[in-house]
Amino acid sequence: GRNGAGKTTSLNAVAGLIPVTAGTVHVEGVEVTDRSAGQRVRTGLVTVPDDRGLFGSLTVAEHLRLVDGDLDEVGEWFPDLAPLGGRAAGLCSGGEQQQLALALALVRRPRVLLVDELSMGLAPQVAETLLARIRTLVDETAMAAVVVEQFVDAALGVAHRGMVLSDGRILTDRPAAELAADQHPCTQPLDRTRGQLAHDGADQRRRHGHLQRGKEIGQRGGEA
């Protein structure tokens, strides 16, 4: 769905970060609607937030130690992270940060992995690679994954099923291949082309760069 369709709100409700106003949440048949976000994590419901949830001053290895993670194991999932144990997360590229955020979730051995806006700020090729990696992990393990994504082609290319949201409501819920080939009016307004993904990704990276430069200028001003 587009921005404002209710994707992140729905994911946060499932994760227990905001109250559920209607319906219930189940993990492998066990209802967790009344459980806190922390209790849901212990049940196997683990979230990768859209801001990645990293500490800029902590190294990759220090992040992993927070969740009893092992860099060697993580390196098997994401080889790019293997040589970065001593690097601060804030100095990692957007793709490296997203890999670290995914790794922090995966070491918890989730039953259901919730990923919010994986492609945000990433180059199209990086986003597609990470989406494919998630699909591989789903195929190789008993884990399920729910990926919130506004770019139809990138998401449906790896998904089993696709759901389109608008104003917090599900417009359609069908097999991904069927939905990708459909020209139904509910899917036409969505961004379907790689060109749009590249354009929006570049725009997000520019905004992120301006923000980082603003922070650096502010820090230098404080030091002065």
Biotite code that builds the C-alpha atoms (Angstrom):
import biotite.structure as struc

atoms = struc.array([
    struc.Atom([0.000, 0.000, 0.000], chain_id="A", res_id=1, res_name="GLY", atom_name="CA", element="C"),
    struc.Atom([0.918, 3.650, -0.345], chain_id="A", res_id=2, res_name="ARG", atom_name="CA", element="C"),
    struc.Atom([2.204, 5.815, 2.490], chain_id="A", res_id=3, res_name="ASN", atom_name="CA", element="C"),
    struc.Atom([-0.578, 6.260, 5.030], chain_id="A", res_id=4, res_name="GLY", atom_name="CA", element="C"),
    struc.Atom([-2.365, 3.044, 4.017], chain_id="A", res_id=5, res_name="ALA", atom_name="CA", element="C"),
    struc.Atom([-2.043, 1.640, 7.541], chain_id="A", res_id=6, res_name="GLY", atom_name="CA", element="C"),
    struc.Atom([0.797, -0.809, 6.944], chain_id="A", res_id=7, res_name="LYS", atom_name="CA", element="C"),
    struc.Atom([3.037, 0.198, 9.849], chain_id="A", res_id=8, res_name="THR", atom_name="CA", element="C"),
    struc.Atom([0.059, 0.668, 12.169], chain_id="A", res_id=9, res_name="THR", atom_name="CA", element="C"),
    struc.Atom([-1.143, -2.854, 11.384], chain_id="A", res_id=10, res_name="SER", atom_name="CA", element="C"),
    struc.Atom([2.325, -4.297, 11.951], chain_id="A", res_id=11, res_name="LEU", atom_name="CA", element="C"),
    struc.Atom([2.721, -2.438, 15.251], chain_id="A", res_id=12, res_name="ASN", atom_name="CA", element="C"),
    struc.Atom([-0.637, -3.752, 16.406], chain_id="A", res_id=13, res_name="ALA", atom_name="CA", element="C"),
    struc.Atom([0.428, -7.312, 15.619], chain_id="A", res_id=14, res_name="VAL", atom_name="CA", element="C"),
    struc.Atom([3.735, -6.743, 17.433], chain_id="A", res_id=15, res_name="ALA", atom_name="CA", element="C"),
    struc.Atom([1.982, -5.380, 20.522], chain_id="A", res_id=16, res_name="GLY", atom_name="CA", element="C"),
    struc.Atom([3.472, -1.890, 20.224], chain_id="A", res_id=17, res_name="LEU", atom_name="CA", element="C"),
    struc.Atom([0.006, -0.310, 20.038], chain_id="A", res_id=18, res_name="ILE", atom_name="CA", element="C"),
    struc.Atom([-3.337, -1.650, 21.323], chain_id="A", res_id=19, res_name="PRO", atom_name="CA", element="C"),
    struc.Atom([-5.497, -3.833, 19.110], chain_id="A", res_id=20, res_name="VAL", atom_name="CA", element="C"),
    struc.Atom([-8.918, -2.224, 18.826], chain_id="A", res_id=21, res_name="THR", atom_name="CA", element="C"),
    struc.Atom([-10.573, -5.172, 17.101], chain_id="A", res_id=22, res_name="ALA", atom_name="CA", element="C"),
    struc.Atom([-9.741, -8.765, 16.240], chain_id="A", res_id=23, res_name="GLY", atom_name="CA", element="C"),
    struc.Atom([-7.115, -11.052, 17.765], chain_id="A", res_id=24, res_name="THR", atom_name="CA", element="C"),
    struc.Atom([-3.468, -11.992, 17.207], chain_id="A", res_id=25, res_name="VAL", atom_name="CA", element="C"),
    struc.Atom([-2.376, -15.643, 17.200], chain_id="A", res_id=26, res_name="HIS", atom_name="CA", element="C"),
    struc.Atom([1.066, -17.243, 16.858], chain_id="A", res_id=27, res_name="VAL", atom_name="CA", element="C"),
    struc.Atom([0.881, -20.899, 15.831], chain_id="A", res_id=28, res_name="GLU", atom_name="CA", element="C"),
    struc.Atom([-2.601, -21.169, 17.281], chain_id="A", res_id=29, res_name="GLY", atom_name="CA", element="C"),
    struc.Atom([-1.762, -19.425, 20.572], chain_id="A", res_id=30, res_name="VAL", atom_name="CA", element="C"),
    struc.Atom([-3.579, -16.151, 21.182], chain_id="A", res_id=31, res_name="GLU", atom_name="CA", element="C"),
    struc.Atom([-1.226, -13.349, 22.210], chain_id="A", res_id=32, res_name="VAL", atom_name="CA", element="C"),
    struc.Atom([-3.582, -10.377, 21.888], chain_id="A", res_id=33, res_name="THR", atom_name="CA", element="C"),
    struc.Atom([-3.405, -9.526, 25.606], chain_id="A", res_id=34, res_name="ASP", atom_name="CA", element="C"),
    struc.Atom([0.358, -10.000, 25.878], chain_id="A", res_id=35, res_name="ARG", atom_name="CA", element="C"),
    struc.Atom([2.885, -7.168, 25.920], chain_id="A", res_id=36, res_name="SER", atom_name="CA", element="C"),
    struc.Atom([5.342, -6.574, 23.105], chain_id="A", res_id=37, res_name="ALA", atom_name="CA", element="C"),
    struc.Atom([8.118, -8.187, 25.159], chain_id="A", res_id=38, res_name="GLY", atom_name="CA", element="C"),
    struc.Atom([5.998, -11.247, 25.874], chain_id="A", res_id=39, res_name="GLN", atom_name="CA", element="C"),
    struc.Atom([5.173, -11.563, 22.194], chain_id="A", res_id=40, res_name="ARG", atom_name="CA", element="C"),
    struc.Atom([8.897, -11.555, 21.369], chain_id="A", res_id=41, res_name="VAL", atom_name="CA", element="C"),
    struc.Atom([9.362, -14.481, 23.739], chain_id="A", res_id=42, res_name="ARG", atom_name="CA", element="C"),
    struc.Atom([6.476, -16.207, 21.961], chain_id="A", res_id=43, res_name="THR", atom_name="CA", element="C"),
    struc.Atom([8.402, -15.863, 18.707], chain_id="A", res_id=44, res_name="GLY", atom_name="CA", element="C"),
    struc.Atom([6.931, -12.681, 17.219], chain_id="A", res_id=45, res_name="LEU", atom_name="CA", element="C"),
    struc.Atom([9.951, -10.480, 16.380], chain_id="A", res_id=46, res_name="VAL", atom_name="CA", element="C"),
    struc.Atom([9.909, -7.097, 14.640], chain_id="A", res_id=47, res_name="THR", atom_name="CA", element="C"),
    struc.Atom([12.428, -5.219, 12.500], chain_id="A", res_id=48, res_name="VAL", atom_name="CA", element="C"),
    struc.Atom([11.220, -1.582, 12.711], chain_id="A", res_id=49, res_name="PRO", atom_name="CA", element="C"),
    struc.Atom([11.388, 0.851, 9.826], chain_id="A", res_id=50, res_name="ASP", atom_name="CA", element="C"),
    struc.Atom([14.065, 2.901, 11.637], chain_id="A", res_id=51, res_name="ASP", atom_name="CA", element="C"),
    struc.Atom([16.101, -0.321, 12.174], chain_id="A", res_id=52, res_name="ARG", atom_name="CA", element="C"),
    struc.Atom([16.337, 0.242, 15.938], chain_id="A", res_id=53, res_name="GLY", atom_name="CA", element="C"),
    struc.Atom([20.131, 0.509, 16.084], chain_id="A", res_id=54, res_name="LEU", atom_name="CA", element="C"),
    struc.Atom([22.470, 2.455, 18.382], chain_id="A", res_id=55, res_name="PHE", atom_name="CA", element="C"),
    struc.Atom([24.798, 4.532, 16.229], chain_id="A", res_id=56, res_name="GLY", atom_name="CA", element="C"),
    struc.Atom([27.691, 4.462, 18.709], chain_id="A", res_id=57, res_name="SER", atom_name="CA", element="C"),
    struc.Atom([27.638, 0.689, 19.307], chain_id="A", res_id=58, res_name="LEU", atom_name="CA", element="C"),
    struc.Atom([29.633, -1.598, 17.038], chain_id="A", res_id=59, res_name="THR", atom_name="CA", element="C"),
    struc.Atom([28.136, -4.448, 15.044], chain_id="A", res_id=60, res_name="VAL", atom_name="CA", element="C"),
    struc.Atom([29.625, -6.953, 17.511], chain_id="A", res_id=61, res_name="ALA", atom_name="CA", element="C"),
    struc.Atom([28.284, -5.022, 20.504], chain_id="A", res_id=62, res_name="GLU", atom_name="CA", element="C"),
    struc.Atom([24.799, -5.059, 19.029], chain_id="A", res_id=63, res_name="HIS", atom_name="CA", element="C"),
    struc.Atom([24.989, -8.810, 18.605], chain_id="A", res_id=64, res_name="LEU", atom_name="CA", element="C"),
    struc.Atom([26.194, -9.318, 22.170], chain_id="A", res_id=65, res_name="ARG", atom_name="CA", element="C"),
    struc.Atom([23.035, -7.577, 23.386], chain_id="A", res_id=66, res_name="LEU", atom_name="CA", element="C"),
    struc.Atom([20.998, -10.496, 22.023], chain_id="A", res_id=67, res_name="VAL", atom_name="CA", element="C"),
    struc.Atom([23.607, -13.233, 22.575], chain_id="A", res_id=68, res_name="ASP", atom_name="CA", element="C"),
    struc.Atom([24.305, -13.274, 18.859], chain_id="A", res_id=69, res_name="GLY", atom_name="CA", element="C"),
    struc.Atom([27.352, -14.776, 17.202], chain_id="A", res_id=70, res_name="ASP", atom_name="CA", element="C"),
    struc.Atom([29.120, -12.895, 14.412], chain_id="A", res_id=71, res_name="LEU", atom_name="CA", element="C"),
    struc.Atom([30.175, -16.119, 12.701], chain_id="A", res_id=72, res_name="ASP", atom_name="CA", element="C"),
    struc.Atom([26.582, -17.327, 12.468], chain_id="A", res_id=73, res_name="GLU", atom_name="CA", element="C"),
    struc.Atom([25.355, -13.929, 11.337], chain_id="A", res_id=74, res_name="VAL", atom_name="CA", element="C"),
    struc.Atom([28.116, -13.903, 8.722], chain_id="A", res_id=75, res_name="GLY", atom_name="CA", element="C"),
    struc.Atom([26.570, -17.013, 7.180], chain_id="A", res_id=76, res_name="GLU", atom_name="CA", element="C"),
    struc.Atom([23.291, -15.152, 6.714], chain_id="A", res_id=77, res_name="TRP", atom_name="CA", element="C"),
    struc.Atom([24.844, -11.832, 5.735], chain_id="A", res_id=78, res_name="PHE", atom_name="CA", element="C"),
    struc.Atom([28.477, -12.195, 4.592], chain_id="A", res_id=79, res_name="PRO", atom_name="CA", element="C"),
    struc.Atom([28.879, -8.418, 4.321], chain_id="A", res_id=80, res_name="ASP", atom_name="CA", element="C"),
    struc.Atom([28.630, -8.147, 8.111], chain_id="A", res_id=81, res_name="LEU", atom_name="CA", element="C"),
    struc.Atom([31.362, -10.688, 8.877], chain_id="A", res_id=82, res_name="ALA", atom_name="CA", element="C"),
    struc.Atom([34.299, -8.219, 8.637], chain_id="A", res_id=83, res_name="PRO", atom_name="CA", element="C"),
    struc.Atom([32.406, -5.347, 10.305], chain_id="A", res_id=84, res_name="LEU", atom_name="CA", element="C"),
    struc.Atom([32.359, -6.496, 13.913], chain_id="A", res_id=85, res_name="GLY", atom_name="CA", element="C"),
    struc.Atom([34.367, -3.515, 15.137], chain_id="A", res_id=86, res_name="GLY", atom_name="CA", element="C"),
    struc.Atom([32.555, -0.870, 13.096], chain_id="A", res_id=87, res_name="ARG", atom_name="CA", element="C"),
    struc.Atom([30.008, 1.444, 14.734], chain_id="A", res_id=88, res_name="ALA", atom_name="CA", element="C"),
    struc.Atom([26.512, 0.977, 13.348], chain_id="A", res_id=89, res_name="ALA", atom_name="CA", element="C"),
    struc.Atom([26.303, 4.686, 12.620], chain_id="A", res_id=90, res_name="GLY", atom_name="CA", element="C"),
    struc.Atom([29.221, 4.364, 10.213], chain_id="A", res_id=91, res_name="LEU", atom_name="CA", element="C"),
    struc.Atom([27.699, 1.455, 8.307], chain_id="A", res_id=92, res_name="CYS", atom_name="CA", element="C"),
    struc.Atom([25.930, 1.918, 4.990], chain_id="A", res_id=93, res_name="SER", atom_name="CA", element="C"),
    struc.Atom([22.160, 1.736, 4.808], chain_id="A", res_id=94, res_name="GLY", atom_name="CA", element="C"),
    struc.Atom([22.314, -1.801, 3.450], chain_id="A", res_id=95, res_name="GLY", atom_name="CA", element="C"),
    struc.Atom([24.723, -2.898, 6.197], chain_id="A", res_id=96, res_name="GLU", atom_name="CA", element="C"),
    struc.Atom([22.487, -1.349, 8.843], chain_id="A", res_id=97, res_name="GLN", atom_name="CA", element="C"),
    struc.Atom([19.453, -3.165, 7.480], chain_id="A", res_id=98, res_name="GLN", atom_name="CA", element="C"),
    struc.Atom([21.367, -6.439, 7.461], chain_id="A", res_id=99, res_name="GLN", atom_name="CA", element="C"),
    struc.Atom([22.350, -5.858, 11.096], chain_id="A", res_id=100, res_name="LEU", atom_name="CA", element="C"),
    struc.Atom([18.747, -5.079, 12.039], chain_id="A", res_id=101, res_name="ALA", atom_name="CA", element="C"),
    struc.Atom([17.620, -8.308, 10.365], chain_id="A", res_id=102, res_name="LEU", atom_name="CA", element="C"),
    struc.Atom([20.416, -10.255, 12.056], chain_id="A", res_id=103, res_name="ALA", atom_name="CA", element="C"),
    struc.Atom([19.390, -8.966, 15.495], chain_id="A", res_id=104, res_name="LEU", atom_name="CA", element="C"),
    struc.Atom([15.890, -10.284, 14.853], chain_id="A", res_id=105, res_name="ALA", atom_name="CA", element="C"),
    struc.Atom([16.988, -13.605, 13.375], chain_id="A", res_id=106, res_name="LEU", atom_name="CA", element="C"),
    struc.Atom([19.264, -14.585, 16.275], chain_id="A", res_id=107, res_name="VAL", atom_name="CA", element="C"),
    struc.Atom([16.130, -14.635, 18.425], chain_id="A", res_id=108, res_name="ARG", atom_name="CA", element="C"),
    struc.Atom([14.915, -17.564, 16.297], chain_id="A", res_id=109, res_name="ARG", atom_name="CA", element="C"),
    struc.Atom([11.535, -15.999, 15.447], chain_id="A", res_id=110, res_name="PRO", atom_name="CA", element="C"),
    struc.Atom([8.519, -18.043, 14.528], chain_id="A", res_id=111, res_name="ARG", atom_name="CA", element="C"),
    struc.Atom([7.156, -14.977, 12.762], chain_id="A", res_id=112, res_name="VAL", atom_name="CA", element="C"),
    struc.Atom([9.446, -12.213, 11.508], chain_id="A", res_id=113, res_name="LEU", atom_name="CA", element="C"),
    struc.Atom([7.794, -8.818, 11.023], chain_id="A", res_id=114, res_name="LEU", atom_name="CA", element="C"),
    struc.Atom([9.751, -6.428, 8.763], chain_id="A", res_id=115, res_name="VAL", atom_name="CA", element="C"),
    struc.Atom([8.609, -2.840, 8.292], chain_id="A", res_id=116, res_name="ASP", atom_name="CA", element="C"),
    struc.Atom([9.609, -0.971, 5.097], chain_id="A", res_id=117, res_name="GLU", atom_name="CA", element="C"),
    struc.Atom([12.751, -2.966, 4.366], chain_id="A", res_id=118, res_name="LEU", atom_name="CA", element="C"),
    struc.Atom([13.562, -0.947, 1.229], chain_id="A", res_id=119, res_name="SER", atom_name="CA", element="C"),
    struc.Atom([13.465, 2.461, 2.946], chain_id="A", res_id=120, res_name="MET", atom_name="CA", element="C"),
    struc.Atom([16.560, 4.436, 1.956], chain_id="A", res_id=121, res_name="GLY", atom_name="CA", element="C"),
    struc.Atom([18.155, 1.512, 0.122], chain_id="A", res_id=122, res_name="LEU", atom_name="CA", element="C"),
    struc.Atom([19.302, 1.144, -3.470], chain_id="A", res_id=123, res_name="ALA", atom_name="CA", element="C"),
    struc.Atom([16.924, -1.098, -5.464], chain_id="A", res_id=124, res_name="PRO", atom_name="CA", element="C"),
    struc.Atom([19.518, -3.846, -5.902], chain_id="A", res_id=125, res_name="GLN", atom_name="CA", element="C"),
    struc.Atom([20.214, -3.951, -2.148], chain_id="A", res_id=126, res_name="VAL", atom_name="CA", element="C"),
    struc.Atom([16.515, -4.097, -1.293], chain_id="A", res_id=127, res_name="ALA", atom_name="CA", element="C"),
    struc.Atom([15.904, -6.912, -3.755], chain_id="A", res_id=128, res_name="GLU", atom_name="CA", element="C"),
    struc.Atom([18.885, -8.877, -2.415], chain_id="A", res_id=129, res_name="THR", atom_name="CA", element="C"),
    struc.Atom([17.656, -8.602, 1.180], chain_id="A", res_id=130, res_name="LEU", atom_name="CA", element="C"),
    struc.Atom([14.103, -9.546, 0.233], chain_id="A", res_id=131, res_name="LEU", atom_name="CA", element="C"),
    struc.Atom([15.450, -12.620, -1.562], chain_id="A", res_id=132, res_name="ALA", atom_name="CA", element="C"),
    struc.Atom([17.506, -13.501, 1.526], chain_id="A", res_id=133, res_name="ARG", atom_name="CA", element="C"),
    struc.Atom([14.420, -13.359, 3.704], chain_id="A", res_id=134, res_name="ILE", atom_name="CA", element="C"),
    struc.Atom([12.607, -15.666, 1.286], chain_id="A", res_id=135, res_name="ARG", atom_name="CA", element="C"),
    struc.Atom([15.529, -18.107, 1.409], chain_id="A", res_id=136, res_name="THR", atom_name="CA", element="C"),
    struc.Atom([15.471, -18.150, 5.214], chain_id="A", res_id=137, res_name="LEU", atom_name="CA", element="C"),
    struc.Atom([11.724, -18.760, 5.183], chain_id="A", res_id=138, res_name="VAL", atom_name="CA", element="C"),
    struc.Atom([12.174, -21.657, 2.769], chain_id="A", res_id=139, res_name="ASP", atom_name="CA", element="C"),
    struc.Atom([15.022, -23.165, 4.821], chain_id="A", res_id=140, res_name="GLU", atom_name="CA", element="C"),
    struc.Atom([13.461, -22.812, 8.280], chain_id="A", res_id=141, res_name="THR", atom_name="CA", element="C"),
    struc.Atom([10.102, -23.017, 10.016], chain_id="A", res_id=142, res_name="ALA", atom_name="CA", element="C"),
    struc.Atom([9.954, -19.215, 10.193], chain_id="A", res_id=143, res_name="MET", atom_name="CA", element="C"),
    struc.Atom([7.191, -17.192, 8.590], chain_id="A", res_id=144, res_name="ALA", atom_name="CA", element="C"),
    struc.Atom([7.731, -13.575, 7.529], chain_id="A", res_id=145, res_name="ALA", atom_name="CA", element="C"),
    struc.Atom([5.401, -10.621, 7.123], chain_id="A", res_id=146, res_name="VAL", atom_name="CA", element="C"),
    struc.Atom([7.062, -7.838, 5.128], chain_id="A", res_id=147, res_name="VAL", atom_name="CA", element="C"),
    struc.Atom([5.468, -4.406, 4.932], chain_id="A", res_id=148, res_name="VAL", atom_name="CA", element="C"),
    struc.Atom([6.487, -2.838, 1.646], chain_id="A", res_id=149, res_name="GLU", atom_name="CA", element="C"),
    struc.Atom([5.019, -0.167, -0.629], chain_id="A", res_id=150, res_name="GLN", atom_name="CA", element="C"),
    struc.Atom([6.852, -1.311, -3.765], chain_id="A", res_id=151, res_name="PHE", atom_name="CA", element="C"),
    struc.Atom([4.776, -4.033, -5.372], chain_id="A", res_id=152, res_name="VAL", atom_name="CA", element="C"),
    struc.Atom([7.285, -5.598, -7.775], chain_id="A", res_id=153, res_name="ASP", atom_name="CA", element="C"),
    struc.Atom([10.052, -5.977, -5.190], chain_id="A", res_id=154, res_name="ALA", atom_name="CA", element="C"),
    struc.Atom([7.764, -7.498, -2.564], chain_id="A", res_id=155, res_name="ALA", atom_name="CA", element="C"),
    struc.Atom([5.607, -9.750, -4.732], chain_id="A", res_id=156, res_name="LEU", atom_name="CA", element="C"),
    struc.Atom([8.722, -11.124, -6.423], chain_id="A", res_id=157, res_name="GLY", atom_name="CA", element="C"),
    struc.Atom([9.595, -13.074, -3.264], chain_id="A", res_id=158, res_name="VAL", atom_name="CA", element="C"),
    struc.Atom([6.278, -13.393, -1.420], chain_id="A", res_id=159, res_name="ALA", atom_name="CA", element="C"),
    struc.Atom([3.917, -16.342, -1.220], chain_id="A", res_id=160, res_name="HIS", atom_name="CA", element="C"),
    struc.Atom([0.889, -14.095, -0.702], chain_id="A", res_id=161, res_name="ARG", atom_name="CA", element="C"),
    struc.Atom([0.225, -10.393, -1.128], chain_id="A", res_id=162, res_name="GLY", atom_name="CA", element="C"),
    struc.Atom([-2.175, -8.112, 0.691], chain_id="A", res_id=163, res_name="MET", atom_name="CA", element="C"),
    struc.Atom([-3.042, -4.587, -0.428], chain_id="A", res_id=164, res_name="VAL", atom_name="CA", element="C"),
    struc.Atom([-4.061, -2.092, 2.264], chain_id="A", res_id=165, res_name="LEU", atom_name="CA", element="C"),
    struc.Atom([-5.813, 1.253, 1.960], chain_id="A", res_id=166, res_name="SER", atom_name="CA", element="C"),
    struc.Atom([-6.975, 3.392, 4.891], chain_id="A", res_id=167, res_name="ASP", atom_name="CA", element="C"),
    struc.Atom([-6.289, 0.518, 7.252], chain_id="A", res_id=168, res_name="GLY", atom_name="CA", element="C"),
    struc.Atom([-8.471, -1.941, 5.350], chain_id="A", res_id=169, res_name="ARG", atom_name="CA", element="C"),
    struc.Atom([-7.469, -4.983, 3.304], chain_id="A", res_id=170, res_name="ILE", atom_name="CA", element="C"),
    struc.Atom([-8.523, -4.448, -0.294], chain_id="A", res_id=171, res_name="LEU", atom_name="CA", element="C"),
    struc.Atom([-7.310, -7.831, -1.492], chain_id="A", res_id=172, res_name="THR", atom_name="CA", element="C"),
    struc.Atom([-5.443, -10.887, -0.194], chain_id="A", res_id=173, res_name="ASP", atom_name="CA", element="C"),
    struc.Atom([-4.282, -13.386, -2.831], chain_id="A", res_id=174, res_name="ARG", atom_name="CA", element="C"),
    struc.Atom([-1.285, -15.440, -4.007], chain_id="A", res_id=175, res_name="PRO", atom_name="CA", element="C"),
    struc.Atom([1.589, -13.094, -4.833], chain_id="A", res_id=176, res_name="ALA", atom_name="CA", element="C"),
    struc.Atom([2.037, -14.281, -8.424], chain_id="A", res_id=177, res_name="ALA", atom_name="CA", element="C"),
    struc.Atom([-1.662, -13.809, -9.112], chain_id="A", res_id=178, res_name="GLU", atom_name="CA", element="C"),
    struc.Atom([-1.662, -10.353, -7.562], chain_id="A", res_id=179, res_name="LEU", atom_name="CA", element="C"),
    struc.Atom([1.482, -9.309, -9.461], chain_id="A", res_id=180, res_name="ALA", atom_name="CA", element="C"),
    struc.Atom([-0.157, -10.172, -12.777], chain_id="A", res_id=181, res_name="ALA", atom_name="CA", element="C"),
    struc.Atom([-3.455, -8.518, -11.924], chain_id="A", res_id=182, res_name="ASP", atom_name="CA", element="C"),
    struc.Atom([-4.566, -5.165, -13.326], chain_id="A", res_id=183, res_name="GLN", atom_name="CA", element="C"),
    struc.Atom([-7.378, -4.722, -10.815], chain_id="A", res_id=184, res_name="HIS", atom_name="CA", element="C"),
    struc.Atom([-8.089, -1.066, -9.973], chain_id="A", res_id=185, res_name="PRO", atom_name="CA", element="C"),
    struc.Atom([-6.999, -1.597, -6.351], chain_id="A", res_id=186, res_name="CYS", atom_name="CA", element="C"),
    struc.Atom([-3.466, -2.443, -7.470], chain_id="A", res_id=187, res_name="THR", atom_name="CA", element="C"),
    struc.Atom([-3.061, 0.137, -10.231], chain_id="A", res_id=188, res_name="GLN", atom_name="CA", element="C"),
    struc.Atom([-2.342, 3.153, -7.961], chain_id="A", res_id=189, res_name="PRO", atom_name="CA", element="C"),
    struc.Atom([0.614, 1.406, -6.357], chain_id="A", res_id=190, res_name="LEU", atom_name="CA", element="C"),
    struc.Atom([4.220, 2.001, -7.460], chain_id="A", res_id=191, res_name="ASP", atom_name="CA", element="C"),
    struc.Atom([4.981, -0.985, -9.679], chain_id="A", res_id=192, res_name="ARG", atom_name="CA", element="C"),
    struc.Atom([8.146, -0.077, -11.534], chain_id="A", res_id=193, res_name="THR", atom_name="CA", element="C"),
    struc.Atom([11.804, -0.432, -10.647], chain_id="A", res_id=194, res_name="ARG", atom_name="CA", element="C"),
    struc.Atom([12.255, 3.146, -11.814], chain_id="A", res_id=195, res_name="GLY", atom_name="CA", element="C"),
    struc.Atom([9.916, 4.415, -9.119], chain_id="A", res_id=196, res_name="GLN", atom_name="CA", element="C"),
    struc.Atom([11.731, 2.323, -6.517], chain_id="A", res_id=197, res_name="LEU", atom_name="CA", element="C"),
    struc.Atom([15.058, 3.771, -7.648], chain_id="A", res_id=198, res_name="ALA", atom_name="CA", element="C"),
    struc.Atom([13.699, 7.323, -7.644], chain_id="A", res_id=199, res_name="HIS", atom_name="CA", element="C"),
    struc.Atom([12.168, 7.069, -4.179], chain_id="A", res_id=200, res_name="ASP", atom_name="CA", element="C"),
    struc.Atom([15.216, 5.266, -2.784], chain_id="A", res_id=201, res_name="GLY", atom_name="CA", element="C"),
    struc.Atom([17.510, 8.002, -4.090], chain_id="A", res_id=202, res_name="ALA", atom_name="CA", element="C"),
    struc.Atom([15.237, 10.671, -2.657], chain_id="A", res_id=203, res_name="ASP", atom_name="CA", element="C"),
    struc.Atom([15.241, 8.974, 0.748], chain_id="A", res_id=204, res_name="GLN", atom_name="CA", element="C"),
    struc.Atom([19.035, 8.694, 0.694], chain_id="A", res_id=205, res_name="ARG", atom_name="CA", element="C"),
    struc.Atom([19.327, 12.393, -0.130], chain_id="A", res_id=206, res_name="ARG", atom_name="CA", element="C"),
    struc.Atom([17.053, 13.314, 2.762], chain_id="A", res_id=207, res_name="ARG", atom_name="CA", element="C"),
    struc.Atom([19.022, 11.008, 5.069], chain_id="A", res_id=208, res_name="HIS", atom_name="CA", element="C"),
    struc.Atom([22.274, 12.631, 3.927], chain_id="A", res_id=209, res_name="GLY", atom_name="CA", element="C"),
    struc.Atom([20.911, 16.117, 4.622], chain_id="A", res_id=210, res_name="HIS", atom_name="CA", element="C"),
    struc.Atom([19.811, 14.953, 8.089], chain_id="A", res_id=211, res_name="LEU", atom_name="CA", element="C"),
    struc.Atom([23.219, 13.467, 8.865], chain_id="A", res_id=212, res_name="GLN", atom_name="CA", element="C"),
    struc.Atom([25.006, 16.631, 7.714], chain_id="A", res_id=213, res_name="ARG", atom_name="CA", element="C"),
    struc.Atom([22.657, 18.691, 9.858], chain_id="A", res_id=214, res_name="GLY", atom_name="CA", element="C"),
    struc.Atom([23.517, 16.575, 12.873], chain_id="A", res_id=215, res_name="LYS", atom_name="CA", element="C"),
    struc.Atom([27.239, 16.950, 12.227], chain_id="A", res_id=216, res_name="GLU", atom_name="CA", element="C"),
    struc.Atom([26.924, 20.719, 11.901], chain_id="A", res_id=217, res_name="ILE", atom_name="CA", element="C"),
    struc.Atom([24.912, 20.827, 15.103], chain_id="A", res_id=218, res_name="GLY", atom_name="CA", element="C"),
    struc.Atom([27.509, 18.737, 16.929], chain_id="A", res_id=219, res_name="GLN", atom_name="CA", element="C"),
    struc.Atom([30.344, 20.975, 15.725], chain_id="A", res_id=220, res_name="ARG", atom_name="CA", element="C"),
    struc.Atom([28.377, 24.026, 16.818], chain_id="A", res_id=221, res_name="GLY", atom_name="CA", element="C"),
    struc.Atom([27.891, 22.508, 20.256], chain_id="A", res_id=222, res_name="GLY", atom_name="CA", element="C"),
    struc.Atom([31.586, 21.777, 20.564], chain_id="A", res_id=223, res_name="GLU", atom_name="CA", element="C"),
    struc.Atom([32.435, 25.339, 19.550], chain_id="A", res_id=224, res_name="ALA", atom_name="CA", element="C"),
])
